[in-house]
Amino acid sequence: MARKILQKPAGFYDTFTRKAGNKEVTHYCPGCGHGNIHKLLAEAIEDLGIQDRTILVSPVGCSVFAYYYFDVGNVQVAHGRAPAAATALKRANPHAIVISYQGDGDLAAIGGNHILQATNRGEHITVLFVNNAIYGMTGGQMAPTSLEGMKTTTTPYGRDVHNEGPPIKVAELLATLDGPTYVERTAVWDSKSISRTRAAIRFALKCQMEGRGFSMVEILAACPSGWKLEPAQTYEWMKEHMGPVFPLGIKKDLRAEREPWFREKRDHTDEELLKALDLDFADPEKYPAELKKASYADPSIKLAGFGGQGVLSAGTMLANAGMEQGLNTSWIPSYGPEMRGGTAYCFVNLSEKPIGSPTVSRPDVLVAFNRPSLEKFEPDVREGGLLIYDSAIIDVAPQRTDIEILAIPAAKIAEDLGNVRMANTVMVGAYIAKTGILNPKAIEQTLPLAIKRRYLVDANKLALARGIEFASGGE
C-alpha cells in the first residue's frame, strides 16, 4: 500500500539552525521564488545522490541565505564573484558538483564579466540564475534585467531604454558563446513551469556529473516586495510582463554532442611548484630558530595602525622571512579607503603545520602601532597571548592582565636613526627577539622584498638590529 510521506528533502537541513526566528521555516517573503527553487534543487540533490559531493556557492543578495537551508558544502562569496569562486572550487575538487546560485543584480551587473568568462571557458559548473528583474535585498533598485518602464528606487519614472538601455537577456547572451553546453530559461509561475524548472535543474546537474561542461538555468521568479505587488498577483504579472521579454525555452543544448571529459586534480610537490614559480627553495637548516617558549610557536599575528606607518610592510617582512625559513605562511592585508591616514591592518600566520584559514579573529600576537588599534584589538588577543605596542606614540597602557605585554618606543628609536618611518622594522625586530620564532638572518635576507626603495635596505637592517637589541635587553 502506498504511503504519503511529508518531509524535507535530504538536501535540506532538518531544522534551519543558522537562521533567526522559527527554525522550521524559511525566512523569504511571501510569494518569493527562492522557496520553490530551493525545494526543486534540494530534491534534485537527493534524487541524484550527490549530497556528499555538492558545493553550493552563494554570493551577496537574497541568494546568500542559501547556506541557511542546504545541507551541503557551502561557500559564501563577494557580490558577483560566484563564478570565479566556483571555478576555483571545481578545479581544486574536480569530482565535486559545484553550483553557483545567483540573482540578477549579482550575476548580470557586478558579476557580468565573471559569468561571461566562466561560461566562455566552459567551466564544469552549474549556475542557477534567479531572475526577478530587481535588486531584492538592497532596496529594490533597477537590475540589468528590469523591464522597460519598470519603476524601481533608482528609476522612479520607469526604466527608459534611451537612458538605462533595454533589459539584458542573459540566457541568449551566454548561449552565443562557444563554451557552454546547456542553457535554458524556465519560470516558477504555475505548475507547468515549475515542472519544467524541476527537469531543467536536473538536466543541468547531470550535464556536470557526466563531464559535459558548463550548464545554466535562468529561472524567472517573483519578488513581491520589490515589485510592490500582493503575492497572488505576481504570477500573472510574470506571465504577462516578463514572459514576452524573456521567452522560455532551451537556448543551447549540446549535451548529446559533447564528449565527456573530467579534469584530474593535479598534485604537485613543493619542489615542482617552486620551480614552476621560479622561486628559491627554502632551507630551514640555514636559518635555525631559537624559540623562547613553546607558546610562541605557530603564531597567528595581527599588525594594526594608521595607513602610512608601514603596517602592511611589517607583515610582509614576517611572512617573507617565514617562507625563507621553511614555515607555512600567509599574509592578508586590510585597510580603509585612505591609504595614508586611514586604518590599516594585516593578518600573518607562521606555522610548522598547514594553515587552515589566513584570517585571524583571536590573534596570538597583536602588534599595535597606534592608540585606536590598541584599544580596538586588545580585547581580541587570546588569553596568554602577546601584545607589542609603540609606547612612543601610544600614550595609554594596555588593560589586560592575562597576556604578555612588550612596550617599545619604536618611533623614537627610528627617529634617532634618522627616519621615523622605520618604526615598523624596529617593531619586527622586537617581536622576533622576544619570541625567537624567526631567525634575524632570514629577515635580513628578505628585507629587499618588503623595502621597495633599495637605498633604505641597509638603514632598515640597522632598525631591525635596534629592535632586537631593545627586546633582548629587556629580558
JOZIHU-V480779 format. One record per helix or strand of 3 or more residues. SS is the DSSP state (hx for helix, st for strand). FROM is the first residue (numbers start at 0). TO is the last residue. If there is no record, write none. Layout:
ss=[SS/SS]
from=[FROM/FROM]
to=[TO/TO]
This chain:
ss=[hx/hx/st/hx/st/hx/st/hx/hx/st/hx/st/hx/st/hx/hx/st/hx/hx/hx/st/hx/st/st/st/hx/st/st/hx/hx/hx/hx]
from=[33/50/53/61/72/81/96/103/111/125/169/181/190/214/223/230/248/269/283/293/299/310/327/342/364/370/385/403/409/419/439/453]
to=[46/52/57/67/75/91/102/109/120/130/174/186/208/219/226/244/252/275/286/295/305/323/334/350/367/379/389/407/415/434/449/472]
